[in-house]
Amino acid sequence: MKLLEDICRIRVKFGETDAMGCVWHGSYVSYLEDGRESFGRRYPGIGYADISRSGIYAPVYDLHVRYLAPLGLDDVAEVHTRYVCKPGARLDFSYEIYRERDGALCCTAETTQLFIDPHGELLTDKPDYYTRWQARFLKD
C-alpha cells in the first residue's frame, strides 16, 4: 500500500496555551484539523472544499489523542498526517506532532470520519468522490 503523508508547520499562538504556558490539550484537536486540511490540498479530492461541494460530508466520528511532551508559545509544531486505508465507507488518519526546535514527539493521534448524506444519514457505501480519490492516489 502506498504511503500518503503530508507535513504542515504551525506556530503556537498565545490563545492556544494554558495557564502553565503549554499548549492547551484541546488546541491539539485544531492542529489535527489543520493537518487534514493540508493533506487535502496535497492530495486533492478529499479536502474539506471537495467534500463540501459533493454534498456528502465526513464528520469526525472517533478521535484518540496521546500527549507525550509539551509545546509552548512560539514553538513550531510539525504535524505529520498520514492516510490509513481501511475497508468500508470511512476516512482514517494517523498523526504525529513534533516540536520543530528539538524534534521531540509531542503528540500522537488517530481520527475516523464517517460519511453522511445531506440529511445526516449514515452512508454504508463509499461516496463516488472517495472511490475516485482512492483509485487515483492508492494505485501502485
N, CA, C and O atoms as CSV, one atom per row, in Angstrom:
chain,resi,resn,atom,element,x,y,z
A,1,MET,N,N,0.851,-1.186,0.000
A,1,MET,CA,C,0.000,0.000,0.000
A,1,MET,C,C,0.888,1.237,0.000
A,1,MET,O,O,1.883,1.299,0.722
A,2,LYS,N,N,0.533,2.188,-0.788
A,2,LYS,CA,C,1.269,3.431,-0.919
A,2,LYS,C,C,1.085,4.291,0.335
A,2,LYS,O,O,-0.028,4.419,0.843
A,3,LEU,N,N,2.178,4.880,0.833
A,3,LEU,CA,C,2.111,5.775,1.992
A,3,LEU,C,C,1.787,7.183,1.512
A,3,LEU,O,O,2.515,7.756,0.702
A,4,LEU,N,N,0.697,7.727,2.014
A,4,LEU,CA,C,0.310,9.106,1.707
A,4,LEU,C,C,0.466,9.916,2.979
A,4,LEU,O,O,-0.202,9.649,3.978
A,5,GLU,N,N,1.347,10.906,2.943
A,5,GLU,CA,C,1.623,11.719,4.128
A,5,GLU,C,C,1.792,13.171,3.726
A,5,GLU,O,O,2.266,13.483,2.634
A,6,ASP,N,N,1.398,14.043,4.622
A,6,ASP,CA,C,1.620,15.473,4.467
A,6,ASP,C,C,2.212,15.992,5.775
A,6,ASP,O,O,1.892,15.490,6.852
A,7,ILE,N,N,3.069,16.989,5.672
A,7,ILE,CA,C,3.635,17.639,6.852
A,7,ILE,C,C,3.335,19.126,6.750
A,7,ILE,O,O,3.681,19.771,5.761
A,8,CYS,N,N,2.691,19.665,7.775
A,8,CYS,CA,C,2.462,21.108,7.822
A,8,CYS,C,C,3.064,21.667,9.110
A,8,CYS,O,O,3.218,20.952,10.100
A,9,ARG,N,N,3.395,22.927,9.078
A,9,ARG,CA,C,4.018,23.597,10.216
A,9,ARG,C,C,3.040,24.618,10.785
A,9,ARG,O,O,2.387,25.350,10.042
A,10,ILE,N,N,2.948,24.656,12.109
A,10,ILE,CA,C,2.042,25.586,12.800
A,10,ILE,C,C,2.813,26.252,13.932
A,10,ILE,O,O,3.399,25.571,14.773
A,11,ARG,N,N,2.811,27.575,13.953
A,11,ARG,CA,C,3.435,28.299,15.063
A,11,ARG,C,C,2.402,28.468,16.165
A,11,ARG,O,O,1.289,28.930,15.917
A,12,VAL,N,N,2.776,28.092,17.385
A,12,VAL,CA,C,1.862,28.157,18.531
A,12,VAL,C,C,1.566,29.616,18.873
A,12,VAL,O,O,2.469,30.437,19.033
A,13,LYS,N,N,0.262,29.910,18.980
A,13,LYS,CA,C,-0.191,31.259,19.333
A,13,LYS,C,C,-0.555,31.316,20.822
A,13,LYS,O,O,-0.842,30.293,21.445
A,14,PHE,N,N,-0.537,32.526,21.373
A,14,PHE,CA,C,-0.816,32.740,22.788
A,14,PHE,C,C,-2.157,32.130,23.203
A,14,PHE,O,O,-2.258,31.498,24.254
A,15,GLY,N,N,-3.184,32.323,22.373
A,15,GLY,CA,C,-4.528,31.840,22.698
A,15,GLY,C,C,-4.652,30.326,22.731
A,15,GLY,O,O,-5.681,29.802,23.158
A,16,GLU,N,N,-3.624,29.616,22.290
A,16,GLU,CA,C,-3.640,28.155,22.289
A,16,GLU,C,C,-2.976,27.568,23.533
A,16,GLU,O,O,-2.946,26.350,23.711
A,17,THR,N,N,-2.445,28.440,24.393
A,17,THR,CA,C,-1.732,27.971,25.582
A,17,THR,C,C,-2.598,28.086,26.829
A,17,THR,O,O,-3.593,28.810,26.853
A,18,ASP,N,N,-2.196,27.353,27.864
A,18,ASP,CA,C,-2.921,27.367,29.132
A,18,ASP,C,C,-2.158,28.184,30.173
A,18,ASP,O,O,-1.156,28.823,29.851
A,19,ALA,N,N,-2.628,28.164,31.413
A,19,ALA,CA,C,-2.015,28.951,32.489
A,19,ALA,C,C,-0.575,28.525,32.784
A,19,ALA,O,O,0.190,29.295,33.365
A,20,MET,N,N,-0.202,27.308,32.388
A,20,MET,CA,C,1.162,26.825,32.612
A,20,MET,C,C,2.098,27.196,31.471
A,20,MET,O,O,3.290,26.890,31.515
A,21,GLY,N,N,1.555,27.863,30.439
A,21,GLY,CA,C,2.366,28.254,29.294
A,21,GLY,C,C,2.539,27.162,28.262
A,21,GLY,O,O,3.327,27.312,27.328
A,22,CYS,N,N,1.814,26.060,28.415
A,22,CYS,CA,C,1.863,24.943,27.465
A,22,CYS,C,C,0.626,24.990,26.579
A,22,CYS,O,O,-0.396,25.572,26.943
A,23,VAL,N,N,0.738,24.373,25.421
A,23,VAL,CA,C,-0.440,24.282,24.557
A,23,VAL,C,C,-1.527,23.513,25.299
A,23,VAL,O,O,-1.303,22.408,25.792
A,24,TRP,N,N,-2.706,24.120,25.367
A,24,TRP,CA,C,-3.880,23.511,25.998
A,24,TRP,C,C,-4.251,22.259,25.215
A,24,TRP,O,O,-4.171,22.247,23.987
A,25,HIS,N,N,-4.656,21.210,25.917
A,25,HIS,CA,C,-4.897,19.920,25.272
A,25,HIS,C,C,-5.903,20.010,24.123
A,25,HIS,O,O,-5.751,19.310,23.122
A,26,GLY,N,N,-6.914,20.846,24.248
A,26,GLY,CA,C,-7.921,20.962,23.197
A,26,GLY,C,C,-7.396,21.599,21.916
A,26,GLY,O,O,-7.950,21.381,20.838
A,27,SER,N,N,-6.326,22.389,22.034
A,27,SER,CA,C,-5.755,23.019,20.836
A,27,SER,C,C,-5.172,21.990,19.879
A,27,SER,O,O,-5.110,22.226,18.673
A,28,TYR,N,N,-4.745,20.850,20.413
A,28,TYR,CA,C,-4.185,19.817,19.546
A,28,TYR,C,C,-5.223,19.311,18.538
A,28,TYR,O,O,-4.868,18.940,17.419
A,29,VAL,N,N,-6.485,19.295,18.925
A,29,VAL,CA,C,-7.544,18.856,18.003
A,29,VAL,C,C,-7.598,19.799,16.799
A,29,VAL,O,O,-7.806,19.359,15.668
A,30,SER,N,N,-7.412,21.078,17.045
A,30,SER,CA,C,-7.362,22.051,15.953
A,30,SER,C,C,-6.148,21.806,15.060
A,30,SER,O,O,-6.233,21.958,13.841
A,31,TYR,N,N,-5.025,21.430,15.657
A,31,TYR,CA,C,-3.831,21.112,14.860
A,31,TYR,C,C,-4.085,19.899,13.960
A,31,TYR,O,O,-3.606,19.853,12.827
A,32,LEU,N,N,-4.834,18.925,14.464
A,32,LEU,CA,C,-5.168,17.758,13.642
A,32,LEU,C,C,-6.006,18.182,12.438
A,32,LEU,O,O,-5.808,17.690,11.328
A,33,GLU,N,N,-6.937,19.091,12.669
A,33,GLU,CA,C,-7.750,19.590,11.562
A,33,GLU,C,C,-6.890,20.346,10.556
A,33,GLU,O,O,-7.074,20.209,9.346
A,34,ASP,N,N,-5.947,21.147,11.059
A,34,ASP,CA,C,-5.009,21.822,10.157
A,34,ASP,C,C,-4.255,20.793,9.322
A,34,ASP,O,O,-4.030,20.996,8.129
A,35,GLY,N,N,-3.868,19.688,9.956
A,35,GLY,CA,C,-3.178,18.623,9.242
A,35,GLY,C,C,-4.038,18.004,8.151
A,35,GLY,O,O,-3.556,17.746,7.049
A,36,ARG,N,N,-5.313,17.765,8.456
A,36,ARG,CA,C,-6.218,17.195,7.440
A,36,ARG,C,C,-6.434,18.176,6.290
A,36,ARG,O,O,-6.487,17.772,5.128
A,37,GLU,N,N,-6.560,19.457,6.612
A,37,GLU,CA,C,-6.737,20.455,5.549
A,37,GLU,C,C,-5.513,20.498,4.634
A,37,GLU,O,O,-5.648,20.541,3.412
A,38,SER,N,N,-4.332,20.487,5.225
A,38,SER,CA,C,-3.099,20.499,4.440
A,38,SER,C,C,-2.995,19.222,3.604
A,38,SER,O,O,-2.603,19.273,2.438
A,39,PHE,N,N,-3.344,18.081,4.195
A,39,PHE,CA,C,-3.341,16.810,3.476
A,39,PHE,C,C,-4.271,16.893,2.258
A,39,PHE,O,O,-3.907,16.451,1.168
A,40,GLY,N,N,-5.461,17.455,2.444
A,40,GLY,CA,C,-6.428,17.574,1.357
A,40,GLY,C,C,-5.953,18.478,0.231
A,40,GLY,O,O,-6.329,18.277,-0.924
A,41,ARG,N,N,-5.133,19.471,0.551
A,41,ARG,CA,C,-4.572,20.311,-0.505
A,41,ARG,C,C,-3.481,19.557,-1.269
A,41,ARG,O,O,-3.343,19.723,-2.481
A,42,ARG,N,N,-2.715,18.739,-0.569
A,42,ARG,CA,C,-1.640,17.981,-1.214
A,42,ARG,C,C,-2.189,16.842,-2.078
A,42,ARG,O,O,-1.650,16.540,-3.143
A,43,TYR,N,N,-3.262,16.220,-1.606
A,43,TYR,CA,C,-3.890,15.096,-2.317
A,43,TYR,C,C,-5.340,15.475,-2.619
A,43,TYR,O,O,-6.255,15.011,-1.940
A,44,PRO,N,N,-5.550,16.312,-3.628
A,44,PRO,CA,C,-6.897,16.858,-3.884
A,44,PRO,C,C,-7.944,15.783,-4.148
A,44,PRO,O,O,-7.674,14.736,-4.738
A,45,GLY,N,N,-9.153,16.092,-3.681
A,45,GLY,CA,C,-10.289,15.199,-3.898
A,45,GLY,C,C,-10.994,14.842,-2.609
A,45,GLY,O,O,-12.174,14.491,-2.622
A,46,ILE,N,N,-10.270,14.927,-1.471
A,46,ILE,CA,C,-10.910,14.659,-0.175
A,46,ILE,C,C,-10.671,15.803,0.812
A,46,ILE,O,O,-10.828,15.630,2.021
A,47,GLY,N,N,-10.295,16.961,0.295
A,47,GLY,CA,C,-10.184,18.137,1.149
A,47,GLY,C,C,-11.566,18.622,1.552
A,47,GLY,O,O,-12.572,18.215,0.971
A,48,TYR,N,N,-11.608,19.493,2.550
A,48,TYR,CA,C,-12.900,19.981,3.030
A,48,TYR,C,C,-13.717,20.654,1.933
A,48,TYR,O,O,-14.934,20.477,1.878
A,49,ALA,N,N,-13.073,21.420,1.064
A,49,ALA,CA,C,-13.804,22.080,-0.027
A,49,ALA,C,C,-14.372,21.044,-0.994
A,49,ALA,O,O,-15.502,21.178,-1.463
A,50,ASP,N,N,-13.577,20.004,-1.289
A,50,ASP,CA,C,-14.043,18.936,-2.189
A,50,ASP,C,C,-15.246,18.223,-1.597
A,50,ASP,O,O,-16.245,17.990,-2.278
A,51,ILE,N,N,-15.137,17.882,-0.324
A,51,ILE,CA,C,-16.211,17.168,0.358
A,51,ILE,C,C,-17.478,18.015,0.388
A,51,ILE,O,O,-18.569,17.519,0.109
A,52,SER,N,N,-17.331,19.281,0.725
A,52,SER,CA,C,-18.483,20.181,0.812
A,52,SER,C,C,-19.194,20.305,-0.540
A,52,SER,O,O,-20.423,20.278,-0.601
A,53,ARG,N,N,-18.429,20.439,-1.609
A,53,ARG,CA,C,-19.021,20.554,-2.956
A,53,ARG,C,C,-19.804,19.309,-3.336
A,53,ARG,O,O,-20.770,19.398,-4.093
A,54,SER,N,N,-19.408,18.156,-2.829
A,54,SER,CA,C,-20.061,16.901,-3.209
A,54,SER,C,C,-21.440,16.744,-2.570
A,54,SER,O,O,-22.291,16.023,-3.090
A,55,GLY,N,N,-21.659,17.425,-1.433
A,55,GLY,CA,C,-22.917,17.262,-0.700
A,55,GLY,C,C,-22.921,16.044,0.206
A,55,GLY,O,O,-23.891,15.808,0.927
A,56,ILE,N,N,-21.856,15.276,0.176
A,56,ILE,CA,C,-21.687,14.119,1.065
A,56,ILE,C,C,-20.591,14.507,2.043
A,56,ILE,O,O,-19.476,14.820,1.625
A,57,TYR,N,N,-20.881,14.494,3.317
A,57,TYR,CA,C,-19.961,15.025,4.318
A,57,TYR,C,C,-19.255,13.913,5.082
A,57,TYR,O,O,-19.660,12.752,5.036
A,58,ALA,N,N,-18.191,14.290,5.785
A,58,ALA,CA,C,-17.378,13.313,6.511
A,58,ALA,C,C,-17.008,13.858,7.893
A,58,ALA,O,O,-15.857,14.228,8.125
A,59,PRO,N,N,-17.981,13.908,8.814
A,59,PRO,CA,C,-17.661,14.406,10.157
A,59,PRO,C,C,-16.795,13.411,10.935
A,59,PRO,O,O,-16.815,12.208,10.677
A,60,VAL,N,N,-16.037,13.947,11.889
A,60,VAL,CA,C,-15.215,13.092,12.744
A,60,VAL,C,C,-16.144,12.284,13.641
A,60,VAL,O,O,-17.022,12.830,14.309
A,61,TYR,N,N,-15.933,10.988,13.639
A,61,TYR,CA,C,-16.714,10.050,14.439
A,61,TYR,C,C,-15.935,9.602,15.667
A,61,TYR,O,O,-16.510,9.410,16.738
A,62,ASP,N,N,-14.639,9.436,15.512
A,62,ASP,CA,C,-13.809,8.913,16.593
A,62,ASP,C,C,-12.479,9.651,16.595
A,62,ASP,O,O,-11.930,9.971,15.542
A,63,LEU,N,N,-11.969,9.918,17.800
A,63,LEU,CA,C,-10.729,10.667,17.981
A,63,LEU,C,C,-9.990,10.098,19.174
A,63,LEU,O,O,-10.561,9.922,20.250
A,64,HIS,N,N,-8.703,9.811,18.972
A,64,HIS,CA,C,-7.839,9.355,20.066
A,64,HIS,C,C,-6.581,10.207,20.051
A,64,HIS,O,O,-5.951,10.366,19.006
A,65,VAL,N,N,-6.212,10.755,21.200
A,65,VAL,CA,C,-5.036,11.620,21.305
A,65,VAL,C,C,-4.183,11.163,22.479
A,65,VAL,O,O,-4.700,10.845,23.550
A,66,ARG,N,N,-2.859,11.134,22.264
A,66,ARG,CA,C,-1.903,10.853,23.332
A,66,ARG,C,C,-0.939,12.023,23.410
A,66,ARG,O,O,-0.327,12.405,22.412
A,67,TYR,N,N,-0.807,12.590,24.604
A,67,TYR,CA,C,0.072,13.739,24.827
A,67,TYR,C,C,1.379,13.240,25.423
A,67,TYR,O,O,1.375,12.571,26.457
A,68,LEU,N,N,2.499,13.560,24.780
A,68,LEU,CA,C,3.780,12.988,25.173
A,68,LEU,C,C,4.785,14.024,25.668
A,68,LEU,O,O,5.593,13.730,26.549
A,69,ALA,N,N,4.743,15.229,25.110
A,69,ALA,CA,C,5.666,16.300,25.509
A,69,ALA,C,C,4.982,17.628,25.191
A,69,ALA,O,O,4.172,17.702,24.267
A,70,PRO,N,N,5.301,18.673,25.950
A,70,PRO,CA,C,4.594,19.943,25.745
A,70,PRO,C,C,5.118,20.762,24.570
A,70,PRO,O,O,6.293,20.703,24.208
A,71,LEU,N,N,4.207,21.517,23.998
A,71,LEU,CA,C,4.542,22.607,23.084
A,71,LEU,C,C,4.277,23.900,23.840
A,71,LEU,O,O,3.372,23.955,24.672
A,72,GLY,N,N,5.049,24.932,23.565
A,72,GLY,CA,C,4.860,26.207,24.240
A,72,GLY,C,C,4.700,27.342,23.251
A,72,GLY,O,O,4.816,27.155,22.040
A,73,LEU,N,N,4.437,28.506,23.777
A,73,LEU,CA,C,4.243,29.713,22.978
A,73,LEU,C,C,5.410,29.908,22.018
A,73,LEU,O,O,6.575,29.848,22.411
A,74,ASP,N,N,5.078,30.138,20.769
A,74,ASP,CA,C,6.019,30.409,19.686
A,74,ASP,C,C,6.793,29.185,19.207
A,74,ASP,O,O,7.599,29.297,18.283
A,75,ASP,N,N,6.568,28.017,19.816
A,75,ASP,CA,C,7.129,26.791,19.247
A,75,ASP,C,C,6.494,26.566,17.877
A,75,ASP,O,O,5.383,27.023,17.608
A,76,VAL,N,N,7.213,25.862,17.028
A,76,VAL,CA,C,6.643,25.443,15.751
A,76,VAL,C,C,6.341,23.959,15.849
A,76,VAL,O,O,7.215,23.146,16.148
A,77,ALA,N,N,5.083,23.624,15.591
A,77,ALA,CA,C,4.643,22.228,15.587
A,77,ALA,C,C,4.679,21.719,14.153
A,77,ALA,O,O,4.167,22.369,13.241
A,78,GLU,N,N,5.281,20.562,13.963
A,78,GLU,CA,C,5.237,19.885,12.668
A,78,GLU,C,C,4.181,18.788,12.768
A,78,GLU,O,O,4.338,17.827,13.521
A,79,VAL,N,N,3.120,18.941,12.011
A,79,VAL,CA,C,2.023,17.974,12.044
A,79,VAL,C,C,2.172,17.027,10.860
A,79,VAL,O,O,2.036,17.430,9.705
A,80,HIS,N,N,2.451,15.767,11.163
A,80,HIS,CA,C,2.561,14.721,10.149
A,80,HIS,C,C,1.206,14.015,10.086
A,80,HIS,O,O,0.766,13.412,11.065
A,81,THR,N,N,0.558,14.094,8.942
A,81,THR,CA,C,-0.763,13.496,8.749
A,81,THR,C,C,-0.633,12.383,7.723
A,81,THR,O,O,-0.176,12.610,6.603
A,82,ARG,N,N,-1.039,11.176,8.112
A,82,ARG,CA,C,-0.949,10.009,7.227
A,82,ARG,C,C,-2.341,9.407,7.006
A,82,ARG,O,O,-3.120,9.228,7.943
A,83,TYR,N,N,-2.619,9.110,5.760
A,83,TYR,CA,C,-3.851,8.405,5.412
A,83,TYR,C,C,-3.706,6.942,5.809
A,83,TYR,O,O,-2.667,6.329,5.563
A,84,VAL,N,N,-4.745,6.380,6.423
A,84,VAL,CA,C,-4.775,4.967,6.802
A,84,VAL,C,C,-5.931,4.325,6.042
A,84,VAL,O,O,-7.096,4.638,6.287
A,85,CYS,N,N,-5.601,3.429,5.121
A,85,CYS,CA,C,-6.631,2.792,4.302
A,85,CYS,C,C,-7.282,1.656,5.085
A,85,CYS,O,O,-6.615,0.700,5.483
A,86,LYS,N,N,-8.577,1.770,5.296
A,86,LYS,CA,C,-9.353,0.725,5.965
A,86,LYS,C,C,-10.577,0.432,5.104
A,86,LYS,O,O,-11.056,1.311,4.388
A,87,PRO,N,N,-11.084,-0.794,5.170
A,87,PRO,CA,C,-12.246,-1.128,4.339
A,87,PRO,C,C,-13.499,-0.390,4.815
A,87,PRO,O,O,-13.632,-0.045,5.990
A,88,GLY,N,N,-14.397,-0.164,3.885
A,88,GLY,CA,C,-15.680,0.438,4.226
A,88,GLY,C,C,-15.737,1.919,3.919
A,88,GLY,O,O,-14.791,2.516,3.405
A,89,ALA,N,N,-16.871,2.484,4.251
A,89,ALA,CA,C,-17.156,3.893,3.988
A,89,ALA,C,C,-16.664,4.724,5.162
A,89,ALA,O,O,-17.455,5.156,6.001
A,90,ARG,N,N,-15.359,4.946,5.218
A,90,ARG,CA,C,-14.745,5.692,6.319
A,90,ARG,C,C,-13.445,6.297,5.829
A,90,ARG,O,O,-12.861,5.851,4.841
A,91,LEU,N,N,-13.011,7.312,6.534
A,91,LEU,CA,C,-11.799,8.032,6.204
A,91,LEU,C,C,-10.970,8.087,7.478
A,91,LEU,O,O,-11.394,8.687,8.466
A,92,ASP,N,N,-9.796,7.469,7.467
A,92,ASP,CA,C,-8.973,7.355,8.671
A,92,ASP,C,C,-7.612,8.021,8.476
A,92,ASP,O,O,-7.007,7.934,7.407
A,93,PHE,N,N,-7.143,8.692,9.539
A,93,PHE,CA,C,-5.833,9.323,9.537
A,93,PHE,C,C,-5.116,9.019,10.833
A,93,PHE,O,O,-5.738,8.832,11.879
A,94,SER,N,N,-3.784,8.973,10.747
A,94,SER,CA,C,-2.954,8.943,11.950
A,94,SER,C,C,-2.071,10.186,11.904
A,94,SER,O,O,-1.782,10.727,10.837
A,95,TYR,N,N,-1.653,10.621,13.081
A,95,TYR,CA,C,-0.911,11.885,13.202
A,95,TYR,C,C,0.244,11.724,14.177
A,95,TYR,O,O,0.179,10.953,15.135
A,96,GLU,N,N,1.295,12.470,13.906
A,96,GLU,CA,C,2.368,12.690,14.861
A,96,GLU,C,C,2.668,14.182,14.834
A,96,GLU,O,O,2.818,14.776,13.766
A,97,ILE,N,N,2.755,14.781,16.015
A,97,ILE,CA,C,3.083,16.196,16.113
A,97,ILE,C,C,4.430,16.316,16.823
A,97,ILE,O,O,4.601,15.850,17.949
A,98,TYR,N,N,5.379,16.951,16.138
A,98,TYR,CA,C,6.735,17.129,16.653
A,98,TYR,C,C,7.001,18.594,16.981
A,98,TYR,O,O,6.429,19.491,16.361
A,99,ARG,N,N,7.857,18.825,17.943
A,99,ARG,CA,C,8.360,20.172,18.256
A,99,ARG,C,C,9.564,20.383,17.345
A,99,ARG,O,O,10.551,19.652,17.432
A,100,GLU,N,N,9.481,21.369,16.486
A,100,GLU,CA,C,10.493,21.549,15.448
A,100,GLU,C,C,11.891,21.821,16.014
A,100,GLU,O,O,12.878,21.325,15.470
A,101,ARG,N,N,11.991,22.595,17.089
A,101,ARG,CA,C,13.311,23.029,17.568
A,101,ARG,C,C,14.190,21.881,18.049
A,101,ARG,O,O,15.414,21.982,17.975
A,102,ASP,N,N,13.604,20.797,18.536
A,102,ASP,CA,C,14.420,19.689,19.025
A,102,ASP,C,C,13.949,18.313,18.529
A,102,ASP,O,O,14.522,17.289,18.899
A,103,GLY,N,N,12.913,18.297,17.698
A,103,GLY,CA,C,12.433,17.046,17.134
A,103,GLY,C,C,11.654,16.163,18.089
A,103,GLY,O,O,11.371,15.009,17.768
A,104,ALA,N,N,11.295,16.691,19.279
A,104,ALA,CA,C,10.562,15.887,20.260
A,104,ALA,C,C,9.161,15.541,19.745
A,104,ALA,O,O,8.451,16.390,19.206
A,105,LEU,N,N,8.785,14.275,19.924
A,105,LEU,CA,C,7.427,13.847,19.596
A,105,LEU,C,C,6.509,14.297,20.726
A,105,LEU,O,O,6.644,13.839,21.861
A,106,CYS,N,N,5.579,15.193,20.417
A,106,CYS,CA,C,4.708,15.791,21.436
A,106,CYS,C,C,3.346,15.130,21.525
A,106,CYS,O,O,2.722,15.136,22.586
A,107,CYS,N,N,2.879,14.560,20.425
A,107,CYS,CA,C,1.516,14.044,20.406
A,107,CYS,C,C,1.382,13.016,19.293
A,107,CYS,O,O,1.973,13.165,18.224
A,108,THR,N,N,0.601,11.973,19.551
A,108,THR,CA,C,0.163,11.060,18.503
A,108,THR,C,C,-1.355,11.021,18.551
A,108,THR,O,O,-1.955,11.230,19.605
A,109,ALA,N,N,-1.974,10.755,17.412
A,109,ALA,CA,C,-3.441,10.754,17.373
A,109,ALA,C,C,-3.943,9.947,16.190
A,109,ALA,O,O,-3.208,9.663,15.244
A,110,GLU,N,N,-5.209,9.587,16.268
A,110,GLU,CA,C,-5.921,8.930,15.162
A,110,GLU,C,C,-7.325,9.516,15.088
A,110,GLU,O,O,-7.935,9.831,16.110
A,111,THR,N,N,-7.824,9.656,13.871
A,111,THR,CA,C,-9.220,10.050,13.685
A,111,THR,C,C,-9.880,9.124,12.681
A,111,THR,O,O,-9.233,8.581,11.785
A,112,THR,N,N,-11.183,8.958,12.851
A,112,THR,CA,C,-12.028,8.258,11.882
A,112,THR,C,C,-13.177,9.190,11.544
A,112,THR,O,O,-13.832,9.743,12.427
A,113,GLN,N,N,-13.407,9.352,10.253
A,113,GLN,CA,C,-14.541,10.125,9.775
A,113,GLN,C,C,-15.479,9.171,9.033
A,113,GLN,O,O,-15.031,8.298,8.290
A,114,LEU,N,N,-16.769,9.349,9.243
A,114,LEU,CA,C,-17.781,8.559,8.541
A,114,LEU,C,C,-18.510,9.469,7.571
A,114,LEU,O,O,-18.563,10.682,7.770
A,115,PHE,N,N,-19.065,8.892,6.533
A,115,PHE,CA,C,-19.756,9.671,5.503
A,115,PHE,C,C,-21.249,9.747,5.798
A,115,PHE,O,O,-21.879,8.755,6.164
A,116,ILE,N,N,-21.801,10.952,5.628
A,116,ILE,CA,C,-23.240,11.162,5.790
A,116,ILE,C,C,-23.781,11.921,4.580
A,116,ILE,O,O,-23.058,12.671,3.924
A,117,ASP,N,N,-25.062,11.710,4.301
A,117,ASP,CA,C,-25.701,12.420,3.194
A,117,ASP,C,C,-26.179,13.797,3.674
A,117,ASP,O,O,-26.035,14.119,4.853
A,118,PRO,N,N,-26.742,14.607,2.779
A,118,PRO,CA,C,-27.172,15.960,3.165
A,118,PRO,C,C,-28.230,16.000,4.278
A,118,PRO,O,O,-28.440,17.045,4.894
A,119,HIS,N,N,-28.895,14.866,4.535
A,119,HIS,CA,C,-29.914,14.800,5.584
A,119,HIS,C,C,-29.351,14.253,6.891
A,119,HIS,O,O,-30.084,14.081,7.865
A,120,GLY,N,N,-28.029,13.976,6.910
A,120,GLY,CA,C,-27.398,13.474,8.121
A,120,GLY,C,C,-27.468,11.966,8.279
A,120,GLY,O,O,-27.144,11.434,9.342
A,121,GLU,N,N,-27.887,11.274,7.230
A,121,GLU,CA,C,-27.986,9.812,7.289
A,121,GLU,C,C,-26.633,9.174,6.978
A,121,GLU,O,O,-25.950,9.567,6.032
A,122,LEU,N,N,-26.261,8.193,7.781
A,122,LEU,CA,C,-25.002,7.484,7.609
A,122,LEU,C,C,-25.004,6.696,6.311
A,122,LEU,O,O,-25.978,6.014,5.994
A,123,LEU,N,N,-23.897,6.792,5.549
A,123,LEU,CA,C,-23.747,6.031,4.309
A,123,LEU,C,C,-22.962,4.755,4.594
A,123,LEU,O,O,-21.984,4.776,5.341
A,124,THR,N,N,-23.384,3.667,4.009
A,124,THR,CA,C,-22.662,2.403,4.172
A,124,THR,C,C,-21.780,2.098,2.963
A,124,THR,O,O,-20.909,1.231,3.026
A,125,ASP,N,N,-22.008,2.811,1.870
A,125,ASP,CA,C,-21.166,2.668,0.683
A,125,ASP,C,C,-20.303,3.914,0.542
A,125,ASP,O,O,-20.708,5.013,0.918
A,126,LYS,N,N,-19.116,3.725,-0.004
A,126,LYS,CA,C,-18.216,4.857,-0.218
A,126,LYS,C,C,-18.835,5.830,-1.213
A,126,LYS,O,O,-19.405,5.402,-2.216
A,127,PRO,N,N,-18.731,7.135,-0.952
A,127,PRO,CA,C,-19.178,8.110,-1.947
A,127,PRO,C,C,-18.303,8.015,-3.205
A,127,PRO,O,O,-17.146,7.598,-3.137
A,128,ASP,N,N,-18.865,8.401,-4.334
A,128,ASP,CA,C,-18.128,8.331,-5.596
A,128,ASP,C,C,-16.828,9.117,-5.551
A,128,ASP,O,O,-15.806,8.655,-6.059
A,129,TYR,N,N,-16.856,10.313,-4.940
A,129,TYR,CA,C,-15.636,11.127,-4.921
A,129,TYR,C,C,-14.519,10.428,-4.147
A,129,TYR,O,O,-13.346,10.580,-4.489
A,130,TYR,N,N,-14.862,9.673,-3.121
A,130,TYR,CA,C,-13.852,8.972,-2.333
A,130,TYR,C,C,-13.307,7.764,-3.103
A,130,TYR,O,O,-12.108,7.490,-3.060
A,131,THR,N,N,-14.171,7.056,-3.793
A,131,THR,CA,C,-13.733,5.924,-4.621
A,131,THR,C,C,-12.784,6.410,-5.710
A,131,THR,O,O,-11.759,5.778,-5.971
A,132,ARG,N,N,-13.123,7.537,-6.350
A,132,ARG,CA,C,-12.248,8.100,-7.390
A,132,ARG,C,C,-10.907,8.529,-6.790
A,132,ARG,O,O,-9.856,8.309,-7.390
A,133,TRP,N,N,-10.948,9.138,-5.612
A,133,TRP,CA,C,-9.724,9.586,-4.941
A,133,TRP,C,C,-8.824,8.383,-4.634
A,133,TRP,O,O,-7.623,8.424,-4.900
A,134,GLN,N,N,-9.400,7.319,-4.079
A,134,GLN,CA,C,-8.601,6.130,-3.762
A,134,GLN,C,C,-7.977,5.542,-5.028
A,134,GLN,O,O,-6.810,5.152,-5.016
A,135,ALA,N,N,-8.739,5.474,-6.112
A,135,ALA,CA,C,-8.205,4.935,-7.377
A,135,ALA,C,C,-7.042,5.786,-7.873
A,135,ALA,O,O,-6.075,5.263,-8.428
A,136,ARG,N,N,-7.138,7.086,-7.674
A,136,ARG,CA,C,-6.096,7.993,-8.159
A,136,ARG,C,C,-4.821,7.916,-7.332
A,136,ARG,O,O,-3.726,7.849,-7.889
A,137,PHE,N,N,-4.953,7.924,-6.005
A,137,PHE,CA,C,-3.777,8.060,-5.156
A,137,PHE,C,C,-3.243,6.771,-4.557
A,137,PHE,O,O,-2.100,6.738,-4.103
A,138,LEU,N,N,-4.032,5.715,-4.543
A,138,LEU,CA,C,-3.569,4.477,-3.910
A,138,LEU,C,C,-3.007,3.457,-4.889
A,138,LEU,O,O,-2.508,2.409,-4.479
A,139,LYS,N,N,-3.086,3.757,-6.170
A,139,LYS,CA,C,-2.543,2.803,-7.144
A,139,LYS,C,C,-1.024,2.748,-6.989
A,139,LYS,O,O,-0.375,3.760,-6.722
A,140,ASP,N,N,-0.481,1.564,-7.158
A,140,ASP,CA,C,0.980,1.387,-7.002
A,140,ASP,C,C,1.740,1.742,-8.249
A,140,ASP,O,O,2.967,1.647,-8.272
